[in-house]
Amino acid sequence: MRVKQSLLIPLMLILSLLPARAAFSYNANLHPLITREAINLLGEGEDNSLANYLRGNLGFENGLNERFRGPDKLEGGGTYFNTRTVQGWIERGSLVEDWPMGLRARTHFYDPVNEIGLTDLPPVIPQHQDHAMSRARDGINFDYSWVDAREYYYRALTSQTKEERDENFARTFRALGQVIHLIEDMAVPAHTRNDNHAPIIGGTDFYERTIRNIPQGATGEAKSFDRLDYYWDSDTGEGLAEYTNYNLISDETISLGRKL
């Protein structure tokens, strides 16, 4: 089923606004802040290009502040219904992608050199076939993928009742936030170099420990691609996973015994 992409492609511009020094996965509460900074880079107030797009193309008079009621997620698992703004759902999605902690996070890795996810695990822990790029793109084993976002968007445009439309718009923007999370993690060297850094198993990462002390902020310009994969791996070095892998090292990929 082909779904109109006039909304989803402009929203993907958000993904390209994430500065490498500001995006990381160590503090779950930071992901919504990174996402907010990215949205803010699209302009302030009435000049925000995303808000203007929502007003002009979808009739959202309140732009990013248009409110929708939809399914929210509890940190320990489970779902409840909540009402949030468009921006609130995007930020919420970028937070809840980590929940329940540990289960989804194993798929938040992508090594563009070897085209693999996280395999740096003890033998007792099963590896997962998905990686960050396939998670977002294919949506086979996990919900709220890019595939899901397109389906929710289609339903939002075609559902018969306002309640159904509102719920599916909420799901659309939450799914976009969860996909954004999978991009944000690509700014962490360990996430692009198959370097497990769970506190108990692999130890915390030097980059993560260090960047906590750097004042947060975001600068940059929007960069868009005509393929979803390219936000991770464009084969030209422009994808975020490529940039991080090629230019930065992690704790366990410094020695000559492993790739640099």
Secondary structure, DSSP 4 states (H G I P E B T S, - for coil): -----TTHHHHHGGGGG--TTT--SSSTTHHHHHHHHHHHTT-SGGG-HHHHHHHHHH--TTGGG-EEEEEEE-TTS-EEEEEEEHHHHHHHHHHHTTPSTTTTGGGS--BTTTTB----S-TTSPP-S--HHHHHHH-SSSSS-HHHHHHHHHHHHH-SSHHHHHHHHHHHHHHHHHHHHHHHGGGSHHHHTT----TTTT---HHHHHHTTSPP---------SSGGGGT--SSS-SHHHHHHHH---GGGSSTTS--
